[in-house]
Amino acid sequence: TREYFRTETEVVVNVPKPKKRLVIVGDLHGHLNDFLHLLHHHGEPHEENMYLFNGDFVDRGVWGPEVVLAVFCLKLLHKEHVFLNRGNHESELCTRVYGFKSHLQCAFPDNHEELYIMLHEAFNQLPLCHVVGEEVCVVHGGLTREPVCLDDIKKLKKGPVPEGNSPDDMLFQALLWSDPKEHPGKSDRGIGWHFSPKRTAKFLERSNLKVLVRSHECVDGGFEYSHRGKVVTVFSASNYDSANAANVAFVDSECEVQMGEEWNEEYVKPNWVVPENAPGDVNALLRRASSAAWEDEDKRAIASLINRVGSSVKRLTAKERVLAKIQAKIFLARTLLLDAFQLKDRLDNGSSADWFGTITPERWAETIHGILKTPAGFPWLELLPYLARRDASGQVLYMDFVFRYHNKISRWLMEQLSMDWLAHIADDIDKSPAEIYDSLDVHKVGKLSFADLRPFFQKHALGGKEVDTKEKWRRRELHFLGLFRAFSSGPNEMGAVTKSEFVVTLNRFRTITSKKCPSGHRLERGRKSLCGFGSEDYECDVCGRTIFSTEEWKYCDRCEFDLCKECGNRLDDEASLSGAQREVHERKTLDHWNKVERVLSLLCSSYVDLDSLFGAGEDNRNKEITKRDFVDIARELLDGDEESVASFYEAVSRYIKEFRRPRGSTSRESEMSVSDKDGSWAIADLKECLRISDSADIPLEAKVSAA
């Protein structure tokens, strides 16, 4: 396989229009049963039944060696009918961390080192993109922050995943790591980008393509439309995130992308049990089955129960529940943890010139034990590799740790408030961002820590106001954390803000004019009808209304910024918002977030059982709840604070409307969740909004094996 792909030098592979169909397979992640299911249900590869395996063959699942070698064999046997894309896990960056290296050692104990090197040489030769019938583009991850087209991808070179920041390096990374979102921004994964519907539409238009198919994310039912139907995500490893189903995508002879039939294969078969006294020559495959990351008995029992009741609701083992509770406690105590970490940092390093968000593992364990009040002997140091990241010297990156565990609603509101404050700060400062940075960088080290920036935030975001209660202090720290996150470039640099980041961020939020975007780039003039896409794909970024195909408008390709003609005319004479209007808006947003955080902290607490609280038991887990019912129940938990509960309900409803839509929906009319059309939403939606996520992309089962 290595030698074959060395002769095939193209990064973008053109696949002819299918005679009957092409089966696009998403992430397999070492799930052997799912791979066998594919061949059994969809048939062997041949001229009318082609396959495209879209990366991530290994890691996580213990049968990664079997899966990747079987996929390679299929490619060599059916060169014209089987195609392979590279995923982010086909790299040493991932295989050293997420299990494949150890799985290979277990499968081939005598020559695993040589095999590991050879496999990565093969991975480095895999293509990054396939184009089917000149209409369907298939990549593993997604697009970059800069506007690109297919020709830009063709210019890339095969090889190890680059770690630089050049446009080509970032495009290479994005093709493996990026995710589609409603709004562009930095990826929580630390590599890649959140690309928006505008970026998708422009990429497809410039490349003369119809749809982008990608994988990389575990989605409901293994198949999901996004970006008005222009992006399809396919995931083919079932029981990857508890009891998720898997699926494939079909490309037919007309190059239409269709959803396959979802399935759910047990990760470990009931008859794959090896007694403790089994003879030494028992098949190595069975040995790994019995010692997989999941506990066999729990896994089979859970899978059997879920298949019996036909539910996709997550059912966690006892250890998984413990780890989930730990993550929730870390999230709820993040401001207290940050304050304690900084205190330890000062004690250890003295000068603030050395406070860049790192602490020794022993200090980390000692601090988190004290703040969370865990029992004596709790194994924090043993859990460290699964809860926090360390730098090259072994120090724990505590700023990264504080940001790592997040809640969707809280982060969403934090970003809105931070954007408002950044616009206010950008207009409030009387010097250039570069001059202000130099004045803050008193130690002249070229980086600003959270402690360095706190006085600046205090002065310009809160008007220099001090706080007089512990609760207000906690909220203020959350606000400052949001601002700090808006300035920093990602998890690798979360401990400090560079001069470039500081200047670029503030310049982006300077007052918009009719001639320049917030980043200062000159706006281009155009007509919507030239784009070839409907008006629903574009909105004015100032007033929010749809720009219709008959109108003139201005745009910045680099920032995905669009300005309608009316706003352009108005901005010629006045700022987009007066100072008084902006202050009122900021106060309302801040007050709303504070109220939501109060309810969020309560409902995420370990002693609140949502099913019992709202009467959603086993037989009615999809029960819907109205605003009146929610407020009546939840206000009792907050000593009658009906205003905060109503704010929380409003935030959840807005979030559901903006980010949830029925599978396969491509119209604006269906953007709100089905359950939200009558003013109510399901308890399942509430649980999803309350879930504490780990942005480092390490699944609970991996942490369970450490516990």
KAVEN-V192768 format. One record per residue. N is the residue number from 1. RES is the residue in three letters. PSI is psi in radians with two decimals (NA if undefined). OMEGA is omega in whole degrees, -180 to 180 (* if undefined). D_FIRST is the distance of its C-alpha to the first C-alpha in whole Angstrom. Layout:
# KAVEN-V192768
n	res	psi	omega	d_first
N	RES	PSI	OMEGA	D_FIRST
N	RES	PSI	OMEGA	D_FIRST
This chain:
# KAVEN-V192768
n	res	psi	omega	d_first
1	THR	-0.74	179	0
2	ARG	-0.83	-178	4
3	GLU	-0.63	180	5
4	TYR	-0.84	-177	5
5	PHE	-0.37	174	6
6	ARG	-0.55	178	9
7	THR	-0.35	178	10
8	GLU	1.66	-169	11
9	THR	-0.21	-174	13
10	GLU	2.34	173	15
11	VAL	-0.58	176	16
12	VAL	2.14	-178	17
13	VAL	2.24	177	16
14	ASN	2.16	179	19
15	VAL	2.27	-180	19
16	PRO	2.74	178	22
17	LYS	2.26	-176	24
18	PRO	2.43	174	24
19	LYS	-0.61	176	26
20	LYS	-1.02	178	27
21	ARG	2.72	171	25
22	LEU	2.25	179	21
23	VAL	2.04	177	21
24	ILE	2.09	-177	20
25	VAL	2.23	179	19
26	GLY	-2.79	-179	20
27	ASP	2.33	174	20
28	LEU	-0.58	174	19
29	HIS	0.83	174	19
30	GLY	0.33	178	18
31	HIS	1.64	-174	21
32	LEU	-0.71	-179	20
33	ASN	-0.63	178	23
34	ASP	-0.67	177	22
35	PHE	-0.78	179	19
36	LEU	-0.63	177	21
37	HIS	-0.75	-179	23
38	LEU	-0.88	-177	21
39	LEU	-0.62	-178	20
40	HIS	-0.75	-173	24
41	HIS	-0.47	-177	26
42	HIS	-0.13	173	24
43	GLY	2.89	178	22
44	GLU	2.68	177	19
45	PRO	2.42	172	17
46	HIS	-3.05	-171	19
47	GLU	-0.61	-178	21
48	GLU	0.12	-179	23
49	ASN	1.25	-177	21
50	MET	2.77	179	18
51	TYR	2.50	169	16
52	LEU	1.93	178	16
53	PHE	2.04	-168	14
54	ASN	0.79	171	16
55	GLY	3.08	-177	15
56	ASP	1.02	177	16
57	PHE	-0.44	-169	14
58	VAL	-3.09	-179	16
59	ASP	2.71	180	19
60	ARG	-1.30	179	23
61	GLY	2.47	-172	22
62	VAL	-0.21	180	22
63	TRP	0.52	176	19
64	GLY	-0.78	178	16
65	PRO	-0.78	180	14
66	GLU	-0.74	-177	15
67	VAL	-0.87	-176	14
68	VAL	-0.67	179	11
69	LEU	-0.62	177	9
70	ALA	-0.72	178	11
71	VAL	-0.74	178	10
72	PHE	-0.71	179	6
73	CYS	-0.73	178	8
74	LEU	-0.73	-180	10
75	LYS	-0.77	-178	8
76	LEU	-0.56	180	7
77	LEU	-0.53	-175	11
78	HIS	1.12	-173	12
79	LYS	-0.60	-176	10
80	GLU	-0.13	-173	14
81	HIS	-0.05	178	15
82	VAL	2.31	-178	12
83	PHE	2.53	-177	12
84	LEU	2.25	171	11
85	ASN	2.72	177	13
86	ARG	2.43	174	13
87	GLY	3.03	-179	16
88	ASN	-0.42	180	19
89	HIS	-0.04	171	17
90	GLU	1.02	-179	14
91	SER	2.62	179	16
92	GLU	-0.47	177	18
93	LEU	-0.64	-178	21
94	CYS	-0.74	-172	21
95	THR	-0.40	177	19
96	ARG	-0.44	-172	21
97	VAL	-0.68	-168	24
98	TYR	0.31	164	23
99	GLY	-0.41	-172	22
100	PHE	-0.67	-178	18
101	LYS	-0.75	179	19
102	SER	-0.59	177	22
103	HIS	-0.68	179	20
104	LEU	-0.68	179	17
105	GLN	-0.66	180	20
106	CYS	-0.65	-178	22
107	ALA	-0.66	-176	19
108	PHE	1.26	-173	19
109	PRO	-0.44	-175	22
110	ASP	-0.51	-176	21
111	ASN	0.56	-177	18
112	HIS	-0.59	-178	17
113	GLU	-0.77	179	18
114	GLU	-0.73	179	15
115	LEU	-0.69	-179	13
116	TYR	-0.78	179	14
117	ILE	-0.79	-178	13
118	MET	-0.70	-180	10
119	LEU	-0.69	180	9
120	HIS	-0.51	172	11
121	GLU	-0.65	176	10
122	ALA	-0.77	179	6
123	PHE	-0.71	-177	9
124	ASN	-0.24	180	11
125	GLN	-0.02	-178	9
126	LEU	2.55	175	9
127	PRO	2.81	179	12
128	LEU	-0.24	-172	16
129	CYS	2.50	172	18
130	HIS	2.47	176	18
131	VAL	2.08	-175	21
132	VAL	2.11	176	22
133	GLY	0.43	-180	25
134	GLU	0.32	-177	26
135	GLU	-0.58	-174	28
136	VAL	2.11	179	25
137	CYS	2.30	-179	23
138	VAL	2.06	173	21
139	VAL	2.91	-179	20
140	HIS	-0.84	-175	20
141	GLY	-1.52	-178	23
142	GLY	-2.50	-171	25
143	LEU	2.89	-179	27
144	THR	3.10	-178	29
145	ARG	-0.47	-179	33
146	GLU	2.59	177	33
147	PRO	2.23	-179	33
148	VAL	2.92	174	30
149	CYS	3.13	-176	29
150	LEU	-0.61	180	26
151	ASP	-0.58	178	26
152	ASP	-0.67	179	26
153	ILE	-0.68	-178	23
154	LYS	-0.39	-178	22
155	LYS	-0.22	-178	23
156	LEU	2.77	178	21
157	LYS	2.50	175	18
158	LYS	2.81	177	15
159	GLY	-2.98	177	15
160	PRO	2.68	179	17
161	VAL	2.12	-178	19
162	PRO	2.66	-179	22
163	GLU	0.13	-178	25
164	GLY	-3.04	-178	28
165	ASN	0.27	177	30
166	SER	2.79	179	30
167	PRO	-0.71	180	30
168	ASP	-0.73	179	26
169	ASP	-0.77	-178	25
170	MET	-0.58	176	27
171	LEU	-0.76	177	25
172	PHE	-0.84	-180	22
173	GLN	-0.74	-177	23
174	ALA	-0.66	-180	25
175	LEU	-0.43	-180	22
176	LEU	-0.48	-166	20
177	TRP	-0.34	-171	24
178	SER	2.79	-180	27
179	ASP	2.55	176	29
180	PRO	2.30	176	31
181	LYS	2.94	178	35
182	GLU	-0.48	-178	38
183	HIS	2.43	-180	39
184	PRO	2.69	178	37
185	GLY	-3.14	179	37
186	LYS	2.50	-179	35
187	SER	2.46	175	32
188	ASP	-0.29	-178	33
189	ARG	-0.30	-179	30
190	GLY	-0.33	175	31
191	ILE	2.56	179	28
192	GLY	-2.85	-170	28
193	TRP	2.66	168	31
194	HIS	1.91	-178	33
195	PHE	2.52	-169	33
196	SER	2.98	175	36
197	PRO	-0.60	179	36
198	LYS	-0.78	-180	38
199	ARG	-0.71	178	34
200	THR	-0.86	-177	33
201	ALA	-0.74	-178	35
202	LYS	-0.65	177	35
203	PHE	-0.81	-179	31
204	LEU	-0.71	-180	31
205	GLU	-0.85	-177	34
206	ARG	-0.46	-179	33
207	SER	0.00	-179	30
208	ASN	0.79	-180	32
209	LEU	2.92	-176	30
210	LYS	-0.68	-174	31
211	VAL	2.66	177	29
212	LEU	2.12	177	27
213	VAL	2.31	-180	25
214	ARG	3.09	-178	23
215	SER	-2.19	167	23
216	HIS	-0.35	-179	23
217	GLU	2.41	174	26
218	CYS	1.91	-176	28
219	VAL	2.79	-180	30
220	ASP	2.22	177	33
221	GLY	0.09	178	32
222	GLY	0.06	-176	28
223	PHE	2.32	-178	29
224	GLU	2.37	171	31
225	TYR	2.57	172	33
226	SER	3.07	180	34
227	HIS	0.92	177	35
228	ARG	0.58	178	38
229	GLY	0.05	-179	35
230	LYS	-0.25	178	33
231	VAL	2.36	175	30
232	VAL	2.27	175	28
233	THR	2.28	-180	27
234	VAL	2.37	-177	25
235	PHE	2.25	-168	24
236	SER	0.33	176	23
237	ALA	1.88	179	23
238	SER	2.80	-177	27
239	ASN	0.57	178	29
240	TYR	-0.83	177	27
241	ASP	1.40	-173	31
242	SER	-1.90	-170	33
243	ALA	0.54	-177	34
244	ASN	2.62	174	32
245	ALA	2.82	178	30
246	ALA	2.91	-178	27
247	ASN	3.06	172	26
248	VAL	2.94	172	24
249	ALA	2.47	177	25
250	PHE	2.39	168	25
251	VAL	2.06	-175	25
252	ASP	-3.01	-175	28
253	SER	-0.26	176	28
254	GLU	0.18	-178	31
255	CYS	0.54	171	28
256	GLU	2.38	180	30
257	VAL	2.19	-177	29
258	GLN	2.68	179	30
259	MET	2.40	175	30
260	GLY	-2.89	179	28
261	GLU	2.13	-175	30
262	GLU	2.70	180	30
263	TRP	2.94	178	30
264	ASN	1.88	179	30
265	GLU	2.37	175	28
266	GLU	2.39	179	30
267	TYR	-0.71	177	27
268	VAL	2.14	180	29
269	LYS	2.57	-178	30
270	PRO	-0.54	-178	34
271	ASN	0.09	179	33
272	TRP	0.99	-179	31
273	VAL	2.25	-179	34
274	VAL	2.11	178	34
275	PRO	2.70	-180	37
276	GLU	-0.53	-178	38
277	ASN	0.44	-180	39
278	ALA	2.58	180	36
279	PRO	2.79	-173	35
280	GLY	-0.34	-177	33
281	ASP	0.22	177	30
282	VAL	2.47	-176	30
283	ASN	2.32	-178	26
284	ALA	-0.50	179	24
285	LEU	-0.76	180	23
286	LEU	-0.62	179	27
287	ARG	-0.73	179	28
288	ARG	-0.53	177	26
289	ALA	-0.69	-177	27
290	SER	-0.28	-179	31
291	SER	0.44	-179	30
292	ALA	2.92	-177	28
293	ALA	-0.68	176	29
294	TRP	2.59	174	32
295	GLU	2.16	-170	35
296	ASP	-0.90	-174	34
297	GLU	-0.79	179	38
298	ASP	-0.77	-176	38
299	LYS	-0.82	-178	35
300	ARG	-0.69	180	36
301	ALA	-0.77	-180	39
302	ILE	-0.80	-179	38
303	ALA	-0.74	179	36
304	SER	-0.77	-180	38
305	LEU	-0.79	-178	41
306	ILE	-0.72	177	39
307	ASN	-0.62	-178	38
308	ARG	-0.72	-178	42
309	VAL	-0.13	177	43
310	GLY	0.67	-177	41
311	SER	2.58	175	40
312	SER	0.18	180	38
313	VAL	2.37	-179	40
314	LYS	2.35	175	38
315	ARG	1.99	-173	40
316	LEU	2.61	173	39
317	THR	2.98	-180	40
318	ALA	-0.75	-179	42
319	LYS	-0.66	177	40
320	GLU	-0.68	178	38
321	ARG	-0.70	178	42
322	VAL	-0.82	-180	43
323	LEU	-0.67	178	40
324	ALA	-0.68	178	41
325	LYS	-0.67	178	44
326	ILE	-0.78	179	44
327	GLN	-0.72	180	42
328	ALA	-0.71	179	45
329	LYS	-0.69	178	47
330	ILE	-0.78	-180	45
331	PHE	-0.81	-177	45
332	LEU	-0.44	-178	49
333	ALA	0.33	-171	50
334	ARG	-0.61	179	48
335	THR	-0.68	177	51
336	LEU	-0.70	179	52
337	LEU	-0.75	-180	49
338	LEU	-0.78	-180	49
339	ASP	-0.74	-180	53
340	ALA	-0.71	178	52
341	PHE	-0.74	-179	49
342	GLN	-0.63	177	51
343	LEU	-0.81	178	54
344	LYS	-0.69	179	52
345	ASP	-0.75	179	50
346	ARG	-0.72	180	54
347	LEU	-0.65	-177	55
348	ASP	-0.60	-171	52
349	ASN	-0.25	177	52
350	GLY	-1.59	-175	55
351	SER	2.42	179	55
352	SER	-0.22	176	53
353	ALA	-0.36	-178	51
354	ASP	0.14	-179	49
355	TRP	1.56	179	48
356	PHE	0.70	169	45
357	GLY	0.50	177	44
358	THR	2.67	-178	43
359	ILE	2.69	-180	45
360	THR	2.66	178	44
361	PRO	-0.66	-180	42
362	GLU	-0.74	177	46
363	ARG	-0.69	179	48
364	TRP	-0.86	-179	45
365	ALA	-0.73	180	46
366	GLU	-0.74	-178	49
367	THR	-0.85	-177	50
368	ILE	-0.58	175	48
369	HIS	-0.74	-179	50
370	GLY	-0.72	-177	53
371	ILE	-0.74	-178	52
372	LEU	-0.11	177	51
373	LYS	0.88	179	53
374	THR	2.79	-178	51
375	PRO	2.71	177	52
376	ALA	2.41	179	53
377	GLY	0.09	178	50
378	PHE	2.33	-168	47
379	PRO	1.07	-179	44
380	TRP	-0.73	-179	43
381	LEU	-0.64	179	41
382	GLU	-0.56	-179	39
383	LEU	-0.19	-176	38
384	LEU	-0.82	-178	38
385	PRO	-0.36	-176	34
386	TYR	-0.09	-178	34
387	LEU	-0.44	-176	37
388	ALA	2.80	179	37
389	ARG	2.72	178	35
390	ARG	2.71	177	35
391	ASP	-3.05	-175	35
392	ALA	-0.46	-179	34
393	SER	0.00	179	37
394	GLY	-0.02	179	37
395	GLN	2.53	178	40
396	VAL	2.28	178	40
397	LEU	1.59	-171	39
398	TYR	-0.45	175	42
399	MET	-0.73	175	42
400	ASP	-0.73	180	39
401	PHE	-0.73	-179	40
402	VAL	-0.66	-179	43
403	PHE	-0.27	-169	41
404	ARG	-0.75	-178	38
405	TYR	2.11	-173	40
406	HIS	2.89	177	41
407	ASN	2.42	-173	43
408	LYS	-0.83	-178	42
409	ILE	-0.81	-178	46
410	SER	-0.79	-179	47
411	ARG	-0.66	180	44
412	TRP	-0.84	179	44
413	LEU	-0.65	178	48
414	MET	-0.75	-179	48
415	GLU	-0.69	178	46
416	GLN	-0.83	-179	48
417	LEU	-0.72	180	51
418	SER	-0.69	178	49
419	MET	-0.74	178	49
420	ASP	-0.80	-178	52
421	TRP	-0.66	179	53
422	LEU	-0.69	177	51
423	ALA	-0.70	179	53
424	HIS	-0.80	-180	56
425	ILE	-0.76	-178	55
426	ALA	-0.63	179	54
427	ASP	-0.34	-175	57
428	ASP	-0.53	-175	60
429	ILE	2.50	-177	59
430	ASP	0.10	177	61
431	LYS	2.98	177	59
432	SER	2.63	178	55
433	PRO	-0.63	-180	52
434	ALA	-0.73	179	52
435	GLU	-0.71	180	55
436	ILE	-0.72	179	55
437	TYR	-0.79	-179	52
438	ASP	-0.63	179	54
439	SER	-0.52	179	57
440	LEU	-0.51	-178	55
441	ASP	1.19	-174	53
442	VAL	-0.45	-179	56
443	HIS	-0.06	176	54
444	LYS	0.81	179	52
445	VAL	-0.05	177	48
446	GLY	0.17	178	47
447	LYS	2.54	177	46
448	LEU	2.24	178	48
449	SER	3.02	176	48
450	PHE	-0.71	179	49
451	ALA	-0.64	178	52
452	ASP	-0.65	-174	53
453	LEU	-0.29	-177	52
454	ARG	-0.83	179	54
455	PRO	-0.61	178	58
456	PHE	-0.79	177	56
457	PHE	-0.76	-178	55
458	GLN	-0.74	-176	58
459	LYS	-0.82	-170	60
460	HIS	-0.49	-179	59
461	ALA	-0.61	-177	57
462	LEU	0.17	177	60
463	GLY	0.41	179	63
464	GLY	0.11	-178	63
465	LYS	2.40	176	65
466	GLU	2.84	178	65
467	VAL	2.64	-174	64
468	ASP	0.06	177	66
469	THR	2.78	180	65
470	LYS	-0.66	-180	62
471	GLU	-0.74	178	60
472	LYS	-0.65	177	61
473	TRP	-0.76	180	59
474	ARG	-0.75	180	56
475	ARG	-0.71	180	56
476	ARG	-0.71	179	56
477	GLU	-0.65	176	53
478	LEU	-0.72	179	51
479	HIS	-0.78	-179	52
480	PHE	-0.65	178	51
481	LEU	-0.71	178	48
482	GLY	-0.75	178	47
483	LEU	-0.75	-180	48
484	PHE	-0.72	179	46
485	ARG	-0.62	180	43
486	ALA	-0.49	180	44
487	PHE	-0.59	-170	44
488	SER	2.74	-170	41
489	SER	-0.22	-178	37
490	GLY	3.10	-175	36
491	PRO	-0.57	-177	35
492	ASN	-0.40	-178	34
493	GLU	0.44	-173	37
494	MET	-0.26	-178	39
495	GLY	-0.15	-176	42
496	ALA	2.76	177	43
497	VAL	2.20	179	44
498	THR	2.92	179	43
499	LYS	-0.73	180	46
500	SER	-0.79	179	43
501	GLU	-0.76	-178	43
502	PHE	-0.84	-177	46
503	VAL	-0.82	-178	47
504	VAL	-0.74	-178	45
505	THR	-0.83	-179	45
506	LEU	-0.66	178	49
507	ASN	-0.58	-180	49
508	ARG	-0.51	-174	47
509	PHE	0.22	174	50
510	ARG	2.78	-172	53
511	THR	2.29	179	55
512	ILE	2.46	172	53
513	THR	3.06	-180	55
514	SER	-0.12	-177	55
515	LYS	-0.36	-177	53
516	LYS	2.60	175	51
517	CYS	3.06	-179	48
518	PRO	-0.42	180	49
519	SER	-0.02	178	46
520	GLY	0.05	178	48
521	HIS	2.54	-180	46
522	ARG	2.34	180	48
523	LEU	2.43	175	48
524	GLU	2.69	180	47
525	ARG	2.49	179	49
526	GLY	3.05	174	48
527	ARG	2.46	-175	49
528	LYS	-0.61	-174	47
529	SER	-0.32	180	47
530	LEU	-0.32	-173	44
531	CYS	-0.47	-178	41
532	GLY	0.10	180	41
533	PHE	2.73	-179	41
534	GLY	2.81	-177	44
535	SER	-0.31	-179	46
536	GLU	-0.25	-178	45
537	ASP	-0.22	-174	42
538	TYR	2.48	176	44
539	GLU	2.64	175	47
540	CYS	2.25	-177	49
541	ASP	0.00	176	48
542	VAL	-0.92	-177	52
543	CYS	-0.33	176	54
544	GLY	-0.09	-177	51
545	ARG	2.79	179	52
546	THR	2.40	175	50
547	ILE	2.02	-174	50
548	PHE	2.85	-171	51
549	SER	-0.34	-178	49
550	THR	-0.07	-173	53
551	GLU	2.75	166	53
552	GLU	2.63	176	52
553	TRP	2.91	178	51
554	LYS	2.66	-175	49
555	TYR	2.74	171	46
556	CYS	1.99	-178	43
557	ASP	-0.66	-174	40
558	ARG	-0.60	-176	39
559	CYS	0.01	-177	41
560	GLU	0.74	-177	40
561	PHE	2.25	179	44
562	ASP	2.45	-176	46
563	LEU	2.10	-180	50
564	CYS	2.90	-175	52
565	LYS	-0.71	-179	55
566	GLU	-0.78	180	58
567	CYS	-0.61	177	57
568	GLY	-0.74	178	56
569	ASN	-0.73	-178	60
570	ARG	-0.67	-178	61
571	LEU	-0.23	174	59
572	ASP	-0.47	-173	61
573	ASP	-0.39	-175	64
574	GLU	2.86	175	63
575	ALA	2.74	-177	60
576	SER	-0.55	177	58
577	LEU	2.42	175	60
578	SER	2.84	180	63
579	GLY	-0.72	-179	63
580	ALA	-0.78	179	65
581	GLN	-0.73	-178	63
582	ARG	-0.71	179	60
583	GLU	-0.77	179	62
584	VAL	-0.77	180	63
585	HIS	-0.76	-180	59
586	GLU	-0.73	-180	58
587	ARG	-0.73	-180	60
588	LYS	-0.76	-180	60
589	THR	-0.75	180	56
590	LEU	-0.78	-180	57
591	ASP	-0.70	180	59
592	HIS	-0.78	-179	57
593	TRP	-0.75	179	54
594	ASN	-0.72	-180	56
595	LYS	-0.74	179	57
596	VAL	-0.73	179	54
597	GLU	-0.64	-179	53
598	ARG	-0.81	180	56
599	VAL	-0.70	-180	55
600	LEU	-0.78	-180	51
601	SER	-0.66	-179	52
602	LEU	-0.85	-174	54
603	LEU	-0.38	176	52
604	CYS	-0.12	-178	49
605	SER	2.61	-173	51
606	SER	-0.37	-175	51
607	TYR	0.07	179	54
608	VAL	2.05	178	54
609	ASP	1.83	-174	52
610	LEU	-0.69	-179	52
611	ASP	-0.79	179	52
612	SER	-0.70	-176	55
613	LEU	-0.74	-176	56
614	PHE	0.20	174	56
615	GLY	0.56	180	56
616	ALA	1.52	-178	53
617	GLY	-2.85	-175	52
618	GLU	-0.62	-175	50
619	ASP	-0.23	-179	51
620	ASN	0.83	-177	51
621	ARG	-0.33	178	48
622	ASN	0.31	180	48
623	LYS	2.44	178	52
624	GLU	2.70	-177	53
625	ILE	2.38	180	55
626	THR	2.92	179	57
627	LYS	-0.74	-178	58
628	ARG	-0.80	180	62
629	ASP	-0.75	-179	61
630	PHE	-0.81	-179	58
631	VAL	-0.75	-179	61
632	ASP	-0.67	-178	63
633	ILE	-0.86	-172	61
634	ALA	-0.52	-178	59
635	ARG	-0.45	178	62
636	GLU	-0.52	179	64
637	LEU	-0.31	-177	61
638	LEU	0.58	176	62
639	ASP	0.74	175	66
640	GLY	0.19	-178	66
641	ASP	1.35	-176	64
642	GLU	-0.55	-178	64
643	GLU	-0.75	179	63
644	SER	-0.71	180	60
645	VAL	-0.73	179	59
646	ALA	-0.67	178	59
647	SER	-0.71	179	57
648	PHE	-0.77	179	54
649	TYR	-0.72	179	54
650	GLU	-0.73	-180	54
651	ALA	-0.78	179	51
652	VAL	-0.74	-180	49
653	SER	-0.74	178	51
654	ARG	-0.71	-179	49
655	TYR	-0.78	-180	46
656	ILE	-0.75	180	46
657	LYS	-0.68	-174	47
658	GLU	-0.59	-170	45
659	PHE	-0.12	-180	41
660	ARG	2.34	174	41
661	ARG	2.73	-180	41
662	PRO	2.56	-179	41
663	ARG	2.30	178	37
664	GLY	-0.08	-178	36
665	SER	2.42	177	39
666	THR	-0.01	-177	40
667	SER	2.75	180	43
668	ARG	-0.55	-176	45
669	GLU	-0.43	-176	48
670	SER	0.31	-176	46
671	GLU	-0.57	180	44
672	MET	2.67	178	47
673	SER	2.52	179	46
674	VAL	-0.73	-178	47
675	SER	-0.20	-175	49
676	ASP	-0.11	-174	51
677	LYS	-0.51	-180	52
678	ASP	0.34	177	55
679	GLY	0.18	178	56
680	SER	2.93	173	54
681	TRP	2.85	-173	51
682	ALA	2.66	175	49
683	ILE	-0.57	178	49
684	ALA	-0.65	177	45
685	ASP	-0.71	179	45
686	LEU	-0.75	180	47
687	LYS	-0.71	180	45
688	GLU	-0.68	179	42
689	CYS	-0.44	-179	44
690	LEU	-0.18	-175	45
691	ARG	2.40	176	42
692	ILE	2.12	-175	41
693	SER	2.66	176	38
694	ASP	1.92	-176	35
695	SER	-0.15	-180	34
696	ALA	-0.06	174	31
697	ASP	0.61	174	29
698	ILE	2.05	-176	30
699	PRO	2.75	-178	30
700	LEU	-0.63	-175	33
701	GLU	-0.55	178	32
702	ALA	-0.64	179	30
703	LYS	-0.58	180	34
704	VAL	-0.69	-179	35
705	SER	-0.55	177	33
706	ALA	-0.70	180	35
707	ALA	NA	*	38
